[in-house]
Amino acid sequence: MTTPLLTRTPRLDGDDPQAKRREVYDHFIATFDRYESLFDTLATADAYYRKPIALRHPLIFYFGHTATFFVNKLVLAGLLEQRIEPRFESMFAVGVDEMGWDDLDESNYDWPSVQAVRDYRNRVRHAVCALIERLPLTLPIGWDSPWWPILMGIEHERIHLETSSVLIRQQRLDLVRTDPAWAPCRETAEPPPNQLLPVPAGTVRLGQDQASAPWYGWDNEYGTHEAEVPAFAAARMLVSNREFLAFVTAGGYEDDGWWTAEGLAWRQFSLARYPTFWVPQPAGWRLRLMLEEVAMPWNWPVEVNYHEAKAFCQWQSARTGAAVRLPTEDEWYRLYDAAGVAEVPVDGAGPANRHLDHWASSCPVDRFPHGDFCDVVGNLWQWTETPIYPFAGFHVHPLYDDFTTPTFDGRHNLFKGGSWVSCGNESLRSARYAFRRHFFQHAGFRYVVGEAPGLPPASHYESDRQLSEYAEFHYGAEYFGVPNFPKALADLALRCVGDRALGRALDLGCAAGRSSFELARRCPDVTGIDFSARFIGLGVQMAGEGVLRYTLVEEGELVSWREVRLPDLGLEGVRERVAFVQGDACNLKPQFVGFDLILAANLIDRLYSPALFLGSVHERLNPGGLLVLASPYTWLTEHTPREEWLGGFKRDGENVTTLDGLKAVLGGRFRLIEGPVEIPFVIRETRRKFQHSLSEVTVWERR
């Protein structure tokens, strides 16, 4: 090895807080350093700004993203009093998964210099180190501990150590350079024949307990799941390049019969004819590694996406007459337990190609035995048939509500075992990561033969209680004669617009998006922005599919099922006019300007600095444009520090209302043209429990 062992994920428990503080400090520094060393492999400045693939940002984004994540989460947790560089913390915030609210239009970004991002990372490094040194520490560290967002930031950066290495691997070869700290394996030969070996039936028990989990975990790992897994047979090794070559030479990429409908659409779009990292040359196949191109190592595992792995299994089934398929998540865990695999050792390199313990590449498929099998963990991630789903008792962590929930869509499949660069949480047995089926990671597959087990039900109905309540609030029934609130607000806003030109509108704090669609009846270009990706997901689904399905609590564990459609609301014709974006109202990206109407519904009393938002909102509006504010003025310190409240307190013995505060902040640049008026709204919690509130609405015209 050319570098020391990368630090392991610290345990959450212990009896020496000061020793744990030093351990977390060293863990942070090691992670931050290793991530930066990855970007040292970029040979030119151009490598930072040229997109490796169209569906990702350029690498400069990922260089800044992990540092920005620390700041944004620590600000959200109240551990940092102010931002370090607000422009960066907006620019580098979102854009990781290929979701409907990602902003991948490069014209919206004025990327900073590499040195500016390095300087920013150093400032973040110093801020986090200072926090680790002074923050009170009580063991064990739990979900509610102020240390949790620090561990979250470290584990997040380790995820991007892997995802960024994939992007560097997809960058042009002349834009990268070899580095001793990222040296690949050099062991190559012909692989032994693969064979099927029995895996006995057994019980798998999954899920962590928040009160007793030994290591940091992401939200989808918590809860409980238990399953009886029938006996099956599994390939002894991962499918090698040599084994997969038979599928390629047999015309597997030309025969539509081996591909699912989704896989065929991907193959036809991508024009794929062989695995993406294979390089055909007159002298024979070569393989693109992260930093170089080498003669094809036939005994290394093939790296493919889910669609390619699935097509191989279909072809193999027809060729052998056996029911060859990918394993389920439960079957992978059964294999893990039966093979006697252990966690990554703390004090030495483990017996698997993972955690950067050995090389910065794959290695031979028979190099690391685990019982009768090889590479049960490590070398490459292994695709499964299981779309990611929540365990019973799943809860969203409030500091990162969009880590997992956007992937509960039936389009993200779990893969297991980790790759050579999977570090920290990724290397644990409990890890649950899922990617879109057409994505490329350092991932391959192992096939199994056995009776096809049932898969978890697709999440056609939104069952998250808060999301379901908001879906009903925006698109559902009318209760107690109170009109639909998002529609009523949009109607009031459009009435106030009157004969004014209305080219663009911004629905800020759009939540599930009903007002955005209502505004689009009149406005040809509506942008809905919300801080929560979970809420935006409802609007994105409605815009894309025209339908939402969700459950509503009746009483206790009893639920009812609802389905709402845009055509039934008279909104089918407006879908193309609406776009949803994730963003922070107090730190919006600079391209969100030039609006004729801004609607901010029930937003200002949920902002960490409403005066910051209101003091700059005029910059987003055209002269004569309207700002519509609605709020029940429920000032709570959990959302807004007391000193940031606009009203709801006494000053010099006199009452100060929020309207007083609005006039003070807005009066110089706006004039009040309507209101205040009160509009009621009702939120259904259960069949017999409702919230009834009043929102005060004011309409302001920019002078």
Secondary structure, DSSP 8 states (H G I E B T S, - for coil): --S-------BS--S-HHHHHHHHHHHHHHHHHHHHHHHTTB-STHHHHS-SSTTS--HHHHHHHHHHHHHHHHHHTTSSSS-S-HHHHHHTSS-SS--TT----GGG-----HHHHHHHHHHHHHHHHHHHHHS---SS--TTSTTHHHHHHHHHHHHHHHHHHHHHHHS-GGGB---GGG-------------EEEE--EEEEE-B-TTT-SB---GGGBSBEEEEE--EEEESS--BHHHHHHHHHTTTTT-GGGS-HHHHHHHHHHT-SS-TTEE--TT--EEE-SS-EEE--TTSB----HHHHHHHHHHHHHHHSS-EE---HHHHHHHHHHHT-----SSS--SSS-TTSS-SS---TTSSEETTEE-SSSSSEEEEEEE----BT----TT-TTSSGGGTTTTEEEEES--TT--GGGGSTT--EEEETT--SSEE---EES----------SB--HHHHHHHHHHHS--BTTB--HHHHHHHHHHHHHTTS--S-EEEET-TT-HHHHHHTTT-S-EEEEES-HHHHHHHHHHHHHSEEEEEEEEETTEEEEEEEETGGGT-GGGGGGEEEEE--TTS--TT---EEEEEEES-GGGSS-HHHHHHHGGGGEEEEEEEEEEE-----TTTS-GGG-SSSEEETTEEE-HHHHHHHHHTTTEEEEEEEEEEEEEEEEETTEEEEEEEEEEEEEE-
